[in-house]
Amino acid sequence: MHPLFKFCVPLYKYGMKGDWAAAKRILENNEILKHAAITKGWSTLLHVAAGANHSHFVEELLDMLLDKHVLLQDSKGNTAFCFAASSGNMSIANLLLDRNEYLPKIRGGGGYLPIQFAVMQGKCEMTWFLYRKINREEFEEPDRKSLFFSSIKTGNHRFALQVAEHWPDLAWARDQNNDTALHILAFNQAPLHSCSHCPDIAHPIKINPGMEKQVTFQLVKYLWENILLNKKISEVIRIISEPYQAIFDAAEVGNFGFLSELISAYPSLIWEVDNENHSIIHTAVSHRHANIFNLIHEIESQKDLIVTYMVNLSNPTHSEPTVIKNNTLLHLAAKLAPPRQLELVSGAALQMCLEIIWFEEVKKIMPPHLIIMKNSDGLTAQDLFTKEHEGLRKKGEEWMKRTAEFCMLISTVIATAVFSAAINIPGGIDDGTKKPNYLNQTSFLVFAISDGAAFISSSTAILIFLSILMSRYAEYDFYKSLPLKLISGLITLFISIACMMVAFASAFFITYNYGSRVIPDYIAVLVCPPLFLYIFLQFSLWSDIIYSTFYWRTLFRPTKRMIYT
C-alpha cells in the first residue's frame, strides 16, 4: 500500500478528530511524519490540528517539533498560525506564539497577514489580539484597505472605527467594487456581529440619542465628518453618489441611523434626487419606511417644496417597460408596496389595511390640487391606488370570508352545545318543587353564569362574523371596519370558548362530586390547557390585526428625530 494511504490519510483523520493517542502511535514509528506534508496541499499535521481547533492535540504535537517546523508553510504559503487565526482559537495562537513571536508578521496565502484571515472570518477577539501584536508601520496600503473593508463587511465595526482613526484617508477609499465604506454601511440596518456594540469605548462618538450608542453609526458619523472636513462639497457628493447613490440605498432599506448621521451633519442632502427625481422622502414612501418618511415633519415649511416634486414611475406591466411621468408623492403611495413590506403582517386583508393607512398618511401632507392631479396615464392617485390594489383587495376579501366562515362555524357549534346544556340541567330537576336539585350549590351558580355567558358571547360572535360575510368589501372597508369586526369576533369567540369550558367543568363537578373528588378536580384543571392553546395558536393573528389596525398609525407620530444637534 502506498505510504500516503497507509500513514498520511489516517494521520489526517486523527488530526481532524483530535485523537492524539492514535496519532502518537503512528508518529512514534514514523517520526518524519510529525513535520512532513500529509496532504496534496502540503499541509502538515500541525496545519490540520490548528485548523480543526484541537488545542490539546497541538500542545502535544508542539512538544515533538522543533522551532523551525512551526514556520512550515503549505502550498499556498499559509503557516499553521494562519489557520489558528482563521479559526479564532486563542489558546492555539498563544501556543504557537510561545514558540515564535514573529508568526503574526509572516504572510500567508494571497500575501495576507494572519490578522487579515481573522478579520475576513469575523473573529473579533483574535483580530484585536493580533492588532496589538503588529506595529502600524507593518501594514502596507493594501493591508489597511483589506482590514478596513473586511471588518465592515463582517460586522466588526468597532475594529473598523479603530482602523479608520489610525488612517483617516480610508474614509473615502474604495474597495474592489469601487464602493466606499459608506456605500457598504448604507445597506446595514443593524449590527451584524457582537463586536458592533461598544461598551468598551472610553469616549464614544456622539450620535443620534435614539440609536443607543451603536458603534455602527459612530463609524458612519466619523467617516462622514472626515469626508466633510477634508473634501470640497462637489467631491463629497461625488464620493457618496458613485458608483451609486448611497443615501437612496439607505432610504430603500430603511436605514434610519445611517441617514440620521449624514443629514444631521449636512442637511442639504434632503434636496438630493435620484435619476427618477425621487428625494429621500419619495424613496421612503415607495418602500414604506415610516421612520424615514417622518423626516417630512421635521423640515416644516420646506416640505411644501418637496411634495411638489414630479417624479417618474416605471410600468413593468407592458411587454416593454414604459415610464409614467408627472407622478406626485401620493402616486408613489398609491403603488403596491414591495413584497417584503407587505409580508410584515399575514393575511391580504390586513395588508390592504396597511396600504390604506400609508395612502391616507401621505394624503394628509399633500396640497389639495395635487391630490386630484393626474399623471401621464391620466390617473389620479386614488385611481392608481384602486388599479394597483385590485388583486390585493380580492385576496383580502377571500381571506376575510374564509376566516369568518370557519369562526362562525365554531361559534355555532358552541351556541348549540351550551343551549343544550342549559335545557338539560346537570343534576336534574326535583319532581316535587320543579327546581334544580343543586340550585343552592356554588358550582351550579358557576354553571348557570358561564353557560349563559357562553351562549350570549357565541351568539354575538355569530352576528359579528355574519356581518363580515355580508360586507361590501370596498377598499375602505379594510381601513377600520373589517379589522375591528374581525378582532371583536375573535375576542367574543374566545370568551365563548372560555365560558363553555368553565360550564363544562362546573357541570362535571356537580355530576361527579360524590365520593372521590380527585376526578372532578383533575377535570377542572384540564379545562385550562385548551384555553392557553387557543391563545397560543391565535396570537400571531391577533398581533397582526392589532399591529395593522392600531400600532401602524402610531408610527407616523415619531418618538425620535432624524435631524439632531
Residue pairs with C-beta under 8 A, 6 or more apart in sequence:
7 26
7 30
7 33
7 38
8 33
8 38
8 39
10 22
10 26
11 23
11 26
11 27
11 33
11 38
11 45
12 38
12 39
12 45
12 48
13 19
14 20
14 22
14 23
14 26
15 23
15 38
15 45
15 48
15 49
15 52
15 54
15 57
16 48
16 52
17 52
17 54
18 49
18 52
18 54
18 56
18 57
19 57
20 54
20 56
20 57
20 60
20 61
23 45
23 57
23 61
24 60
26 33
27 33
27 34
27 45
27 64
31 64
33 45
34 45
34 61
34 64
34 65
34 69
35 44
35 45
35 46
35 65
35 66
35 69
35 72
36 44
37 43
37 44
37 74
38 44
38 45
38 48
39 48
39 74
41 74
41 75
41 76
42 73
42 74
42 75
43 74
44 69
44 72
44 74
44 80
45 61
46 58
46 61
46 62
46 65
46 69
46 70
46 72
46 80
47 72
47 74
47 78
47 79
47 80
47 83
49 57
49 58
49 61
49 80
50 58
50 80
50 81
50 83
50 84
50 87
50 89
50 92
50 96
51 80
51 83
51 84
51 86
51 87
53 87
53 89
53 92
55 89
55 91
55 92
55 95
58 80
58 92
58 95
58 96
59 95
62 70
62 95
62 96
62 99
67 99
67 100
70 79
70 80
70 81
70 96
70 99
70 100
70 103
71 79
71 100
71 103
71 106
72 79
72 80
73 79
73 108
76 108
76 109
76 110
77 107
77 108
77 109
77 111
78 108
78 109
79 103
79 106
79 108
79 114
80 96
81 93
81 96
81 97
81 103
81 104
81 106
81 114
82 108
82 109
82 112
82 114
82 117
84 92
84 93
84 96
84 114
85 93
85 104
85 114
85 115
85 117
85 118
85 123
85 126
85 130
86 117
86 118
86 120
86 121
86 123
87 121
87 123
88 118
88 121
88 123
88 125
88 126
89 126
90 125
90 126
90 129
93 126
93 129
93 130
96 103
97 103
97 104
97 133
103 114
104 113
104 114
104 115
104 130
104 133
104 134
105 113
105 134
105 138
106 114
107 113
108 114
108 117
112 120
112 146
113 130
113 134
113 138
113 139
113 143
114 130
115 126
115 127
115 130
115 131
115 134
115 147
116 143
116 146
116 147
116 150
118 126
118 127
118 130
119 127
119 146
119 147
119 150
119 151
119 154
119 156
119 159
120 150
120 154
121 154
122 154
122 155
122 156
122 193
124 156
124 158
124 159
124 193
124 194
124 195
127 151
127 156
127 159
128 159
131 159
131 162
136 166
139 147
144 163
144 167
144 170
145 170
145 173
145 175
147 159
147 163
148 160
148 163
148 164
148 167
148 170
148 173
148 181
149 175
149 181
149 184
151 157
151 159
151 160
151 163
152 160
152 181
152 184
152 185
152 219
153 184
154 192
154 193
155 188
155 191
155 192
155 193
155 195
155 196
156 193
156 195
156 196
157 191
157 193
157 195
157 196
157 215
157 216
157 218
157 219
158 195
158 196
158 197
158 198
158 200
158 201
158 215
159 195
160 181
160 219
161 215
161 218
161 219
161 222
163 170
164 170
164 171
164 181
164 219
164 222
164 223
164 226
165 222
168 226
168 230
170 181
171 180
171 181
171 222
171 223
171 224
171 226
171 227
171 230
172 180
172 227
172 230
172 231
172 239
173 180
173 181
174 180
175 184
177 243
178 242
178 243
179 243
180 239
180 240
180 246
181 219
181 223
182 220
182 223
182 224
182 227
182 239
182 240
182 246
182 262
183 240
183 243
183 244
183 246
183 249
185 216
185 219
185 220
185 223
185 258
186 246
186 247
186 249
186 250
186 253
186 255
186 258
187 249
187 250
187 253
187 255
188 216
188 255
188 258
189 253
189 254
189 255
189 257
190 216
191 197
191 214
191 215
191 216
196 214
196 215
196 216
197 214
197 215
198 204
198 213
198 214
198 215
198 218
201 215
201 218
204 213
204 215
204 218
205 218
205 221
205 222
206 221
207 213
207 214
207 217
207 218
207 221
207 257
207 260
207 261
208 217
208 257
208 260
208 261
208 264
208 560
208 561
208 562
208 564
209 560
209 564
210 559
210 560
210 561
211 217
211 257
211 260
214 257
216 257
217 257
217 258
217 260
217 261
220 257
220 258
220 261
220 262
221 261
221 265
224 261
224 262
224 265
224 266
225 265
227 236
227 239
227 240
228 236
228 265
228 266
231 239
236 266
237 272
240 246
240 247
240 262
245 272
245 274
247 259
247 262
247 269
247 272
247 280
248 274
248 278
248 280
248 283
250 258
250 259
250 262
251 259
251 280
251 283
251 284
251 287
251 289
251 292
252 283
252 286
252 287
253 287
254 284
254 287
254 289
254 291
254 292
256 289
256 291
256 292
256 562
259 280
259 292
259 295
259 562
260 562
260 563
260 564
262 269
263 269
263 270
263 280
263 295
263 562
263 563
264 562
264 563
264 564
264 565
267 563
269 280
270 279
270 280
270 281
270 295
270 299
270 302
270 306
271 279
271 306
272 279
272 280
273 279
273 309
274 283
276 311
276 312
276 313
277 309
277 310
277 311
277 312
278 286
278 309
278 311
278 332
279 306
279 309
280 292
280 295
281 292
281 293
281 295
281 296
281 303
281 306
281 307
281 329
282 309
282 311
282 329
282 332
283 292
284 290
284 292
284 293
284 295
285 293
285 329
285 332
285 333
285 358
285 362
286 332
286 335
287 337
287 338
287 341
288 337
288 338
288 341
288 354
288 358
290 361
290 552
290 555
290 556
291 555
291 558
291 560
291 562
292 562
293 361
293 362
293 556
294 555
294 556
294 558
294 562
295 562
295 563
296 303
296 306
296 307
296 365
297 303
297 558
298 561
298 562
298 563
299 306
303 365
304 367
306 329
307 328
307 329
307 365
307 366
307 367
307 370
308 367
308 370
309 329
310 325
310 326
310 327
310 328
311 327
311 328
311 329
311 331
311 332
312 323
312 324
312 325
312 327
313 323
313 324
313 327
313 331
313 332
313 335
313 375
314 321
314 322
314 323
314 324
315 321
315 322
315 323
315 324
315 377
324 375
324 376
324 377
325 375
325 376
326 373
326 374
326 375
326 376
327 375
328 366
328 370
328 373
328 375
328 381
329 362
329 365
329 366
329 370
330 359
330 362
330 363
330 366
330 370
330 371
330 381
331 375
331 379
331 381
331 384
332 362
333 358
333 359
333 361
333 362
333 363
333 381
333 385
334 359
334 381
334 382
334 384
334 385
334 388
335 384
335 388
336 342
336 355
336 388
336 389
336 392
337 351
337 354
337 355
337 358
342 351
342 354
342 355
342 392
344 354
344 547
345 351
345 354
345 544
345 547
345 548
346 540
346 541
346 544
347 396
347 399
347 403
347 541
347 544
348 392
348 395
348 396
348 398
348 399
349 396
349 397
349 399
349 400
349 478
349 482
349 483
349 486
350 396
350 483
350 544
350 545
350 547
350 548
350 549
351 392
351 396
351 548
352 389
352 392
352 393
352 396
352 475
352 478
353 478
353 479
353 482
353 483
353 548
353 549
354 548
354 552
355 385
355 389
355 392
356 475
356 476
356 478
356 479
357 479
357 548
357 552
357 553
359 381
359 385
360 479
361 556
363 371
363 381
371 380
371 381
372 380
373 380
373 381
374 380
374 383
375 384
379 387
385 475
386 475
389 475
393 473
393 475
393 478
396 473
396 478
397 473
400 468
400 471
400 473
400 482
400 486
401 468
401 469
403 486
404 465
404 466
404 468
404 469
404 486
404 489
405 465
405 469
407 461
407 465
407 489
407 490
407 493
408 461
408 462
408 465
408 466
408 469
410 493
411 458
411 459
411 461
411 462
411 465
411 492
411 493
411 496
412 458
412 462
414 454
414 458
414 493
414 496
414 497
414 500
415 455
415 458
415 459
415 462
415 496
417 500
418 451
418 454
418 455
418 458
418 496
418 499
418 500
418 503
419 455
421 451
421 503
421 507
422 451
422 452
422 455
425 436
426 438
426 444
426 447
426 506
426 507
426 510
426 511
427 436
427 437
427 438
427 444
427 510
427 511
428 436
428 437
429 435
429 436
429 437
430 436
430 437
436 444
438 444
438 510
441 510
443 506
443 509
443 510
443 513
444 506
444 510
446 502
446 506
447 503
447 506
447 507
447 510
450 499
450 500
450 502
450 503
450 506
451 499
451 500
451 503
453 495
453 496
453 499
454 495
454 496
454 497
454 499
454 500
454 502
454 503
455 496
457 492
457 493
457 495
457 496
457 499
458 492
458 493
458 496
458 500
460 492
461 489
461 492
461 493
461 496
464 485
464 488
464 489
464 492
465 489
467 485
468 482
468 485
468 486
468 489
471 477
471 481
471 482
471 485
473 482
480 549
483 545
483 548
483 549
484 549
486 545
487 542
487 545
487 546
487 549
490 538
490 541
490 542
490 545
494 534
494 535
494 538
497 530
497 531
497 534
498 531
501 527
501 530
501 531
502 527
504 527
505 523
505 524
505 527
508 520
508 523
508 524
509 520
509 523
509 524
512 519
512 520
513 520
